[in-house]
Amino acid sequence: MGPEGRLGLSLGDGVVAAGCVVTLLALLLPWWDSGLGVSANGFHDWGWLTFFGLALVIAVLLARLAGVQVHLPLDDAAAYMVCGGLEVLGAVVFWFGNNTSITGRVRYGVFLGVVGGAVTLIGGYVRRMESMRRSVPPGAG
């Protein structure tokens, strides 16, 4: 069996998929709480940037699994890393933007969003290393 598993996923793709699951879960959890019974999940404010990055990663991943050829200006690994960076950026900007208010506080969902985005980014890096390993001829390294 090659580097792909049963579903046709490489290790890097699996890490990216895990990052997607964590990020999606994070978006559904509370990101901010007013302390007065009002809260917001990741579908508010800068959380939309995190969602946008997640949506792009899922679209590319599902297209590749379905065998659809989508022409991107980046290879898949770079696209995963860029979109993982968008996920992290959205969560961090939300965190800093809403952590300075007098009322309310940032909740655990935003921290999980940072972790999910970082896992996606790392998955893209692993995918890049796998493709580099496959491109090295046997006996050359």
Secondary structure, DSSP 8 states (H G I E B T S, - for coil): --SS-TTS--HHHHHHHHHHHHHHHHHHSEEEE-SSS-EEESSSTTHHHHHHHHHHHHHHHHHHHHT-----SS-HHHHHHHHHHHHHHHHHHHHHHHSSSSS-EE-HHHHHHHHHHHHHHHHHHHHHHHHHHHHS-TT--
